[in-house]
């Protein structure tokens, strides 16, 4: 009887120890020191959705009838059932993160000068424009966009000028750290984001095979931004074989041709089966993909 109890204790001790080893292994394997879970919601949604659809990313959000990078342009993208809205993030003089593509406010607002030379409060004296038409819309905080988009649309945040830790803290405050993806030109900023969160959904630029393979090995995110140079049949065969989800632009020739009723160049792009197309005309692109059976 005593021997049996001792055996039971040994078995329990073994099971407990084995369970701890499994949990530690998962922790180390994930590369994320804040969570045992190896998961990113934005990536999961893109991977699953792009298996049956070519996803649409609205460049500078849906700015057909609203200022680019505005709250209204995000709401219009949501209302149009666009998959992803791309917006640009910069920092004001008092380190508030706002939406603005250019480093100057001249083109898109009634003001003039560099955005970094204004506090957020000072920027509110200016109105956003749609081309030459002045609107009542103001430059929004990133925090406003995060609240509006949560659970409704994936954001592609083009991080032009940020303090990485402050930016990530803002995402966490809004529980959006795994509901966004990011294109980041600055390699230093990109690596700092990955140091903070190894599971972050980065969208690295891949202009050649070496960059494709390096990005594939370096990041948890399977999404890569191909260019005209790298968007070839050979490279797309490699991407499909390795589960890489390719993001490609239609911003120039394909967009112009689509609006003018000529889809030949767009059809050539679609033949290679990208996961995501970024366009300035999300409504027209969505309608065309539906006609082709490439989007629900």
C-alpha positions as CSV (number, residue, x, y, z in Angstrom):
1,X,0.0,0.0,0.0
2,X,2.8,2.3,0.9
3,X,4.6,1.4,-2.3
4,X,1.5,2.2,-4.4
5,X,1.1,5.6,-2.8
6,X,4.7,6.4,-3.5
7,X,4.3,5.3,-7.2
8,X,1.2,7.6,-7.5
9,X,3.2,10.5,-6.1
10,X,6.0,9.9,-8.6
11,X,3.5,9.8,-11.5
12,X,1.9,13.0,-10.4
13,X,5.3,14.7,-10.0
14,X,6.3,13.5,-13.4
15,X,3.1,14.8,-15.0
16,X,3.4,18.2,-13.3
17,X,7.0,18.5,-14.4
18,X,6.2,17.5,-18.0
19,X,3.4,20.1,-18.1
20,X,5.7,22.8,-17.0
21,X,8.3,21.9,-19.6
22,X,5.6,22.0,-22.3
23,X,4.5,25.5,-21.2
24,X,8.0,26.8,-21.0
25,X,8.7,25.4,-24.5
26,X,5.7,27.1,-25.9
27,X,6.7,30.4,-24.3
28,X,10.2,30.2,-25.7
29,X,9.1,29.0,-29.1
30,X,6.6,31.8,-29.5
31,X,9.3,34.4,-29.2
32,X,6.8,36.7,-27.4
33,X,7.8,37.4,-23.9
34,X,4.5,38.9,-22.9
35,X,2.3,35.9,-23.8
36,X,2.4,32.2,-24.3
37,X,-0.2,32.4,-27.1
38,X,1.5,32.4,-30.6
39,X,-1.3,34.3,-32.3
40,X,-2.1,37.6,-34.1
41,X,-5.7,38.3,-35.0
42,X,-5.0,40.5,-38.0
43,X,-2.7,37.9,-39.6
44,X,-5.1,35.1,-38.8
45,X,-8.0,37.0,-40.5
46,X,-5.9,37.9,-43.6
47,X,-4.6,34.3,-44.0
48,X,-8.1,32.8,-43.7
49,X,-9.9,35.5,-45.8
50,X,-7.3,35.5,-48.6
51,X,-7.6,31.8,-49.1
52,X,-10.9,32.4,-50.9
53,X,-10.8,36.2,-51.7
54,X,-8.4,38.7,-53.0
55,X,-8.6,41.3,-50.3
56,X,-8.8,45.1,-50.9
57,X,-6.8,47.7,-49.1
58,X,-8.1,51.3,-49.5
59,X,-5.1,53.5,-50.0
60,X,-5.2,56.5,-47.6
61,X,-8.7,55.0,-46.7
62,X,-11.8,55.6,-48.8
63,X,-11.2,59.1,-50.0
64,X,-13.6,59.3,-53.0
65,X,-16.0,61.7,-51.1
66,X,-13.9,62.3,-48.0
67,X,-10.5,63.7,-47.2
68,X,-7.7,61.2,-47.2
69,X,-6.6,60.0,-43.8
70,X,-9.8,61.3,-42.1
71,X,-12.3,59.7,-39.7
72,X,-14.9,60.0,-42.5
73,X,-12.7,58.1,-45.0
74,X,-12.3,55.2,-42.5
75,X,-16.1,55.1,-41.8
76,X,-16.7,55.1,-45.6
77,X,-14.3,52.2,-46.0
78,X,-16.2,50.3,-43.2
79,X,-19.6,51.1,-44.8
80,X,-18.3,49.8,-48.2
81,X,-17.2,46.5,-46.7
82,X,-13.6,47.1,-47.6
83,X,-11.2,44.6,-46.0
84,X,-8.3,46.9,-45.1
85,X,-7.8,50.7,-44.8
86,X,-4.4,52.1,-45.2
87,X,-3.5,55.3,-43.3
88,X,-0.3,57.3,-42.6
89,X,0.9,58.0,-39.1
90,X,3.0,61.0,-38.1
91,X,3.9,62.8,-34.9
92,X,3.1,66.4,-33.9
93,X,5.4,68.8,-32.0
94,X,3.9,67.6,-28.7
95,X,4.3,63.9,-29.7
96,X,0.6,63.2,-30.5
97,X,0.2,60.6,-33.2
98,X,-2.0,61.8,-36.0
99,X,-3.0,60.8,-39.5
100,X,-1.1,62.6,-42.4
101,X,0.6,61.3,-45.5
102,X,2.9,64.3,-46.3
103,X,5.4,65.8,-43.9
104,X,3.8,69.1,-44.7
105,X,0.1,70.0,-44.2
106,X,-0.1,72.2,-47.3
107,X,-1.6,69.8,-49.8
108,X,-4.4,68.3,-47.6
109,X,-5.3,71.1,-45.2
110,X,-6.0,74.9,-45.2
111,X,-2.7,75.3,-43.3
112,X,1.0,75.5,-44.2
113,X,4.2,74.1,-42.8
114,X,5.6,70.9,-41.3
115,X,3.3,68.9,-39.1
116,X,6.2,68.4,-36.6
117,X,6.2,72.2,-36.0
118,X,2.6,72.2,-34.7
119,X,1.1,70.9,-31.5
120,X,-2.1,68.9,-32.0
121,X,-4.2,71.7,-30.6
122,X,-2.7,74.2,-33.1
123,X,-3.4,71.8,-36.0
124,X,-7.1,71.9,-35.1
125,X,-7.4,75.4,-36.5
126,X,-7.1,74.0,-40.0
127,X,-9.6,72.0,-42.1
128,X,-8.9,69.0,-44.3
129,X,-9.5,69.3,-48.0
130,X,-10.7,67.0,-50.8
131,X,-8.5,68.2,-53.7
132,X,-9.3,72.0,-53.6
133,X,-12.6,71.8,-51.7
134,X,-12.4,72.7,-48.0
135,X,-14.3,70.4,-45.7
136,X,-15.3,70.6,-42.0
137,X,-13.1,67.6,-41.1
138,X,-10.1,68.0,-38.9
139,X,-6.8,66.1,-38.7
140,X,-7.6,63.1,-36.5
141,X,-5.6,61.5,-33.7
142,X,-4.5,57.9,-34.3
143,X,-6.4,57.0,-31.1
144,X,-9.7,58.1,-32.7
145,X,-9.0,55.9,-35.7
146,X,-8.2,52.9,-33.5
147,X,-11.5,53.3,-31.6
148,X,-13.5,53.7,-34.8
149,X,-11.9,50.7,-36.6
150,X,-11.8,48.2,-33.8
151,X,-13.7,45.0,-34.7
152,X,-14.9,46.5,-38.0
153,X,-11.9,46.8,-40.4
154,X,-8.2,45.9,-40.4
155,X,-5.9,49.0,-40.4
156,X,-2.7,49.1,-42.4
157,X,-0.7,51.8,-40.5
158,X,2.1,53.3,-42.6
159,X,4.4,54.4,-39.8
160,X,6.2,57.4,-41.1
161,X,7.3,59.1,-37.9
162,X,6.7,57.6,-34.5
163,X,8.3,56.7,-31.2
164,X,7.9,52.9,-31.3
165,X,7.3,52.3,-27.6
166,X,4.8,55.1,-27.3
167,X,3.0,54.0,-30.4
168,X,2.8,50.4,-29.2
169,X,1.5,51.6,-25.8
170,X,-1.3,53.4,-27.6
171,X,-2.2,50.2,-29.5
172,X,-2.3,48.3,-26.2
173,X,-4.5,51.0,-24.5
174,X,-7.0,50.4,-27.3
175,X,-6.5,46.6,-27.4
176,X,-5.5,46.9,-31.1
177,X,-2.0,45.5,-31.0
178,X,-3.1,42.5,-33.0
179,X,-5.8,44.1,-35.2
180,X,-3.4,46.2,-37.3
181,X,-0.7,45.6,-39.9
182,X,2.1,48.0,-40.7
183,X,4.2,49.1,-43.6
184,X,7.4,50.6,-42.2
185,X,10.0,52.2,-44.5
186,X,12.4,52.8,-41.7
187,X,14.2,49.5,-41.0
188,X,15.3,50.7,-37.5
189,X,11.7,51.5,-36.6
190,X,10.6,48.1,-37.9
191,X,13.1,46.2,-35.9
192,X,12.2,48.2,-32.7
193,X,8.6,47.3,-33.2
194,X,9.5,43.6,-33.5
195,X,11.7,43.8,-30.4
196,X,8.6,45.0,-28.5
197,X,6.3,42.4,-30.0
198,X,7.7,39.6,-32.1
199,X,4.2,38.7,-33.3
200,X,3.4,42.2,-34.7
201,X,2.0,42.1,-38.2
202,X,4.7,43.9,-40.2
203,X,4.4,44.3,-44.0
204,X,8.1,44.3,-45.1
205,X,9.0,45.5,-48.6
206,X,10.4,42.7,-50.8
207,X,12.0,44.0,-54.0
208,X,14.0,40.9,-54.9
209,X,14.4,37.2,-54.0
210,X,17.0,37.8,-51.3
211,X,14.7,40.2,-49.5
212,X,11.7,37.8,-49.9
213,X,13.7,35.0,-48.3
214,X,15.1,37.2,-45.6
215,X,11.7,38.6,-44.6
216,X,10.3,35.1,-44.7
217,X,12.9,33.9,-42.1
218,X,13.0,37.1,-40.0
219,X,9.3,37.8,-39.2
220,X,6.4,36.0,-37.8
221,X,4.1,37.9,-40.2
222,X,3.7,36.0,-43.5
223,X,2.6,39.2,-45.4
224,X,5.1,40.8,-47.8
225,X,4.9,43.9,-50.0
226,X,6.0,43.0,-53.5
227,X,6.9,45.7,-56.0
228,X,6.6,45.8,-59.8
229,X,10.1,44.3,-60.0
230,X,9.4,41.4,-57.6
231,X,5.9,40.7,-58.7
232,X,6.7,37.9,-61.2
233,X,5.3,34.5,-61.9
234,X,8.4,32.8,-60.5
235,X,8.3,34.8,-57.2
236,X,4.6,34.3,-56.8
237,X,5.1,30.6,-57.2
238,X,7.6,30.7,-54.4
239,X,5.2,32.8,-52.3
240,X,2.3,30.4,-52.7
241,X,4.5,27.4,-52.0
242,X,5.7,29.0,-48.7
243,X,2.4,30.5,-47.5
244,X,3.5,34.1,-48.1
245,X,0.6,36.5,-48.5
246,X,1.6,39.0,-51.1
247,X,0.4,42.6,-50.9
248,X,0.7,44.5,-54.2
249,X,-0.3,48.0,-55.5
250,X,-2.7,48.8,-58.3
251,X,-2.3,52.5,-57.6
252,X,-1.1,53.7,-61.0
253,X,-1.7,52.0,-64.3
254,X,-4.2,49.4,-63.2
255,X,-6.3,51.9,-61.2
256,X,-6.3,54.4,-64.1
257,X,-7.2,51.7,-66.6
258,X,-10.0,50.3,-64.4
259,X,-11.6,53.8,-64.1
260,X,-11.4,54.2,-67.8
261,X,-13.1,50.9,-68.5
262,X,-9.9,49.0,-69.6
263,X,-9.2,46.0,-67.3
264,X,-6.4,44.4,-69.3
265,X,-3.5,45.5,-67.0
266,X,-5.6,44.6,-63.9
267,X,-6.4,41.2,-65.3
268,X,-2.7,40.5,-65.7
269,X,-2.1,41.5,-62.1
270,X,-4.9,39.2,-60.9
271,X,-3.6,36.2,-62.8
272,X,-0.7,35.9,-60.4
273,X,-3.2,35.7,-57.5
274,X,-2.0,38.2,-54.9
275,X,-3.5,38.1,-51.4
276,X,-4.1,41.9,-51.1
277,X,-4.5,44.7,-53.7
278,X,-4.0,48.3,-52.6
279,X,-6.1,50.7,-54.6
280,X,-7.3,54.3,-54.7
281,X,-10.6,53.1,-56.0
282,X,-11.8,50.5,-53.5
283,X,-15.5,50.6,-54.5
284,X,-14.8,50.0,-58.2
285,X,-12.1,47.4,-57.4
286,X,-14.5,45.5,-55.1
287,X,-17.2,45.5,-57.7
288,X,-14.8,44.2,-60.4
289,X,-13.5,41.4,-58.1
290,X,-17.0,40.3,-57.3
291,X,-17.8,40.2,-61.0
292,X,-14.8,37.9,-61.5
293,X,-15.7,35.7,-58.5
294,X,-12.6,36.8,-56.6
295,X,-14.4,38.4,-53.7
296,X,-17.5,37.5,-51.7
